[in-house]
Amino acid sequence: MARFERLIVWQKAQDFAIAVDIVTRRMRADAASQLQRSAASIPDNIAEGSERGSAPQFAHFLAIANGSCAEAQCQLRRAYACGYIDREAFLDLIDTAQQIGWMLGALRRRWAS
């Protein structure tokens, strides 16, 4: 098992990206693709940063992952407003994304110091 796979935030982000893939099946292709890419970028950057071997680089990739998390939240809000996803899915995904953002922020503070 790779180091990043042990991180709860990576596990949660990976599950989030999969959930986004499932929800976006009913969306317009361009909107779905953009949301899928930002959601997938979260666990990808956590994994990449954890394997870089230095605390500053890991913190940098956590910041990138956090930016992708914010981007995904923005896109989810737009998808909900356009009627692409229902209220229950929206609230569940937004809640998960916010939790991931908080976890990334805390982990980044730990590795940046």
Secondary structure as UniProt FT lines:
FT   HELIX           3..6
FT   HELIX           8..23
FT   HELIX           24..26
FT   HELIX           29..50
FT   HELIX           55..81
FT   TURN            82..83
FT   HELIX           87..112
//
